[in-house]
Amino acid sequence: MKHMTQTIYHVPGIAFLILLAAVHSGCRLTPLVDQELIETQTTAAGFKSSIIRTRHFDLMVKTRIRQPGNTVVIYIEGDGQAWLSEQRISSDPTPGNPLALKLALQDHRENVAYIARPCQYVMHEGRRRNCNNKYWTSHRFSEEVIQAMSEAVTRVKKESRARSVELVGYSGGGGLAALVAHRRTDIVLLRTVAGNLDHATVNRHHGVSPLTGSLNPIDVTLDLCGLCQVHYAGARDEVAPPLIARRFIEAQGSGQCDQELIILEQATHWERWVEIWPSLLARPLFCSN
């Protein structure tokens, strides 16, 4: 029997000391982190970095495979530093705060991988192939991007000898994870965190121009009905508020699918997720995968 449920979590307040830089999501602010420290922590956690050449892009990938053959959990990064201000597009979309990577570092399962979005991390290494800024603005969910991400998933799966894949996407990476899952048969679980699962509604909500060159995850939601899904939203998220995940789930038909919406009371788009992530992973799945 298929199910849909909603859970609201209270997350105790945590103090943060952060530096801020403007990015375009209704001109919100995103915290910056020490990239060198993150890289040190990633290496210490046993992840190995590589660049996967796909048909359209060179993608930065980090993997930690301890039990080849088991399910591999793949994290997909958010949109990164796509905009410097409301009118200035960034020349490099590498995230100032790679939250999906930080979530992956909190995941202590045996086989974990991380895939950055097109042109993140690689441009300073001279890997600028097809790095037109449309791929982190209007075309961030384009066919070329979805194909590239799926190719990278296939490569990681092959190298880990995994039979199945769990996808975890943060923010825009959540929308991409849904679009990738839609065209694959080996995804056993889809998790999205503060996911942009309906960019048309998100952009209308912020009063910004639509993503004219992008596919929209909500348009494929009915085809995902048979897939086990958990969508996490922050009650204080002003970038991708909980109404986005609710619309995505409701479009599948309430009570018809294995899906769950978990709302964290104190979470914003960037805050609280890393601290609470291990307990969310430890929580039994409502749906069966």
N, C-alpha and C positions, 0 to 999 in steps of 0.2 A: 504494500500500500504506500502511495506517495504522500508526502507531508510538506507543509510549510509552517514554520514557527518563528516567533520573534522573541528575543531575549534582551533585556536591558541590564547592563552591568554598571555598578558604581565603582569607579576607580579612584582611590584616595589621591588627594592633591599632591603633586610633586613639584618642588621648586626648580626652576631652570635659569641658568645664566647663559644667554645666547647672544651672538652677533647676528645682525639682520641685514639682508640685502633684498632689494625689490625685484620681484618677478611678476610676470603677467598671468594672473588668474583673477581677473577683476582687480589687478594691481595689488595682490596680497603680498605679504612678506614671508620669506622662508628662512629658517635659521641656517647659518653656515657652520660647518664643522671642520676640524683639522683633518685634511685628506691624508696627510702622511701618517697620522695616528690610526686612521681607519685602515689604511693599507697594512700597517704593522699588525693590527689586530686580526686582519683577514689572513695574513700569512701565519700568524701564531695559531689560528684556529684550524690550520691545515688545508686552506684553500690554495689552489694553484691557478694562476692567471694565464690565459691564452687568448688569442684572437682568432675567431672563426670567420673565414671568408665565405659569405653567401653570394647568391647571384647578384644582389644589389648593393650590399654593404659589408664592411668589416665590423664585426661585433665583438666587444670585450666580454669574455666569459670567465667566471671563476667557479671552480669545481672542487668538491671534497667527496671522494668516492672511497668508502671503507668496506662496503659489502657489495661488490659487483653482482648484478643479477636481481637485486631487490629494487623496489620502486625508487625512482629518483624524484626529489622535490626540487622544482625549478622556480626561482624567484625572478620576476620581471620588474625592472626599475620604473619609476615614475617619469614624468616628462622632463625633469631636470631643469636646468637654467635656460628655459626656452626664450624668455623675454627679460630684458634689463629694466624696462619700464613699459608703460602702456603703449608707447610708440616705437620703442627701440628693441629690435630682435637681437638676441644674443648671437655672437659669432661662434660660440661653443656651448652646446647643450649639456655638457657634463654637470651632474647635480652638485650643488654646494652642500647638500645634505642627503646622501644616498640612503634613504630610509629603507628601501627594499633590501639593500646590502646589509644594513644593520639588523633587519629582521632575520635575514639568513644566518647571521652570526649568532643569533639567539636560538637557532634551530639545531638541536644536538642529535638529530637523527643521522643515520649512517651515510646516506647519499643525498647531498645537498648541492645545488648549483645556483648560480646567479647569472642572468643575462642582462647586460646594459642595453639601452635603446640605441638606435642608429646614431653614430657619430659621437656618442658619449665616450670619454676617456681616450679615444684613439686619434683624435685630430692632432694632438701635440706630438704623436709618433709618426706623423706624415701619412696616416691612413685616412685620407680625405675623400675616398671614392664615393661619389654621389652625395657628398655632404652639402646639398643645397638646403638652405634654412627652411624651405617649405616642409621638410620632413620632421621638423620639430615644431611647426606651427600648423598651417592649414592641412597638411598631408600626414599628420602624425599617426593616423589610423588608416593610411592608404593601403592598397593592395600590395605594393612593393614592400612596405614595412611588415605587414602581416606575413607575407611569404618569407621574408628574411628571418623573422622571429621563429616561425615554424621550422625552417631549415636548421636553425641553431638548436631548437629543442630536439630535433631528430639526431643531430650530431652528438649532443650530450647524452641522449638515451643510448645511442650506439656505443659510445665510449664507456658508459657505465654498465653496458650489457643489461640494462633494465628492460623489463617486460611492460612496465606501465609508468605513467608520469602523473605527479601531482603538480598543478600550477598554482602559484601564489603571485598575485599582481598588486602592486601598490599604485594608487591614484590612476594616472593614465595607463600604467602598466596593468591595472586591473581590467580596464577596457580591452587592452590588447590580449590579455590572457583569455578573456571570454571569446574574442574573435578567433584566436588560435585554436582554442578548444572546439569551437564550432566545426572546424574542418578536419579534425583528427578523431580517431577511434581509440586511441591509447591513453586518453586522459581519464583518470579514475576519480579525481577530486579537483574542484576549482574553488580556490579561496581568493576573495578580493578584499583589500584593505583601503578604506576611503576611496573606493573605486569610481572612476569616471565611466559609468556604465551607460550613459546617455548624454553624449557631449552636446547634442542640440539643446536639451533642456538645461544643462549646466551653463552653456553660453548665453541662453536667453535669461537665465537667472542672474547672470552678471552683467547683462547688457553689452556683450561684446559680439563681434562678428562670428558667423558660423564657420565650421571647419569644412570648407567647400570641397576639399579633395580627400575626404575621409569617409570610410564606412563607419556606421554607428552600431555599437554592441547591442543596443536594445532591439535592433532590427532582426537579430538572430536568436533572441532569447527563447522563442518557442521551440527552436531546434535543440536547445540545451536542456529541455525539460527532463530527459532521462539521466542527466548527469548529476551526481552528488555535488551540492554547492553550499558554501558558507560565505556570506557577505558581511563584513564588519564595517560599521559606520560610526563616526564620532558625533555625539549630540551637539558638540560645539564646533563642528566643522563648517566653516563658512565657504569653503572652496567647493567641496562635493558633499553637500548636506545629506542627511539620511533619506530625504525624499527621493534622491536619485536611485539608491539601492531598492527602496520600496517600489518605485515605478518599474524597475527591472524585474523584480520578483512578481509583482502583480500582473505584468504582461505575460507571464508564463501560465497564469491561472492559479489563483489561491487554492491550496489544498490538493493540487494536481501533481506537484513535483517534489522531489527530494531537495529541499532548499531551506536555508535558515538565515535569518537576519539577526545579527547581534549588534546592539547599539551600546557603545560605551559612553556613559554619562559625561565624563570629564575630558574626553578625547577631542582634540582639534584635528586639523588636517595633518599636522606634523607631530604633535605632542601626545605622550602617554603610550603610544603603540609599542615602542621597543621594550618598555618596562613590563607591560602586561602580556607581551607575546608568548613567553613560555607557558603561562597559565592558560592562555587561549588554546595553544597547541595540545596541552594536556587534557583539556576538556573533551569528554566523549562526543563523538559526532552524533548529531541528531539523525542524520540520514545515513544510509548504508552505502559503502562503496566497494 
